[in-house]
Amino acid sequence: MKKKKEAFAKKLADELQFPETAVTDTFHIEFTGGSDVTVEGCKGVVEYSEDVIALNLGKNVLRFRGANLEISVFSGEQAVIKGDIAIMEFSS
């Protein structure tokens, strides 16, 4: 049953020309240089400080630890984090 739901969600995203991350629990992480990270599939912010930023990815939480961290862009399902990122952690 889960496979049918995922297939339907992917087809719906294609038909409506939405990113797949908008209708599924998938996410995409892209590092640019040493201090920029783009996260697609973000559902919200769980924790926010200069030392820790945690993002809700649906079934998971993605946490960044470091210094001078900030969310420079947050739109729709995308967040761009800048700063001195030292650690990236996943939790359920």
N, C-alpha and C positions, 0 to 999 in steps of 0.2 A: 504494500500500500504506500509506503514511504517513497518508493521509486516513482510511482504514478504521480504523487504530489509534486515531486521535484521536476519530473518531465513536464507536467502541466505548467508549473511556475516558469520554467525556462521558455516554453512555447509562448506563454502569455507575455513575458518580457520581450521576446522577439517581435511579436505581433504589435505590441504597443510602443515599440522602439524605446523601451526603458533599459537601463543597465540591469543585468541579471542580479546584481547585489540588492536591487530595490525590492525584489519579490522573493528572494531566497535568503538563507543564512550563510551565503558565501561572502568572502571578503578578499581583498587584494591589498598587499602591503608593498610599497615601493620606496626604497631608500635612494635619495639623491645627494651625492656628496656625503660628508660625515655628519651633517647636522639637520637635514630635512627628511621627513618621512611623510608620505601620502598614504592614507588609509581609506580605501573605498569599502562600503558595506557597513559603515558605522551607524549605529542606531541611537547613540547618545553619549554623553559624557558622564562617567561615574565618579571621577575624582579629578581635581584640578588644582595644582599648586606649581611653584617654580621647580620643585624637586620630583613631582610625580604627576603624570597624566594617565588616567585610565579611561578606556573607551569601551562601551557596550557594543559587542558584535553579534548580539542575538543570544546564542547559546554559550558564548565565550566572552571573557573580558581580556582586553589587550592593555597591558600596563607598561608605560615607559618610565624609567628612572634616570635621573641625571641632574643637570644644573641649568638654570636659565631657560627652562622649558616653557613654551607657550603654544597655543593653538592659533596659528596665523590665519587659517581659513577653516570655516565650518559651514558647509552648504549642502543641503540635501543629505546625501549619504556619504559625504567625503569630508575628511579632516586632514589638515596639513599641520604637522607638529615641527617646530623648530627649536633648536637649543643643543646643548651638549648632552647627547643621548649616550648613556653608559650601559643600560640594561633594558632588554625587552622581554616581558614575561606574558605567558598565556595562562589563564585559569578558567575553570568552568563555573 
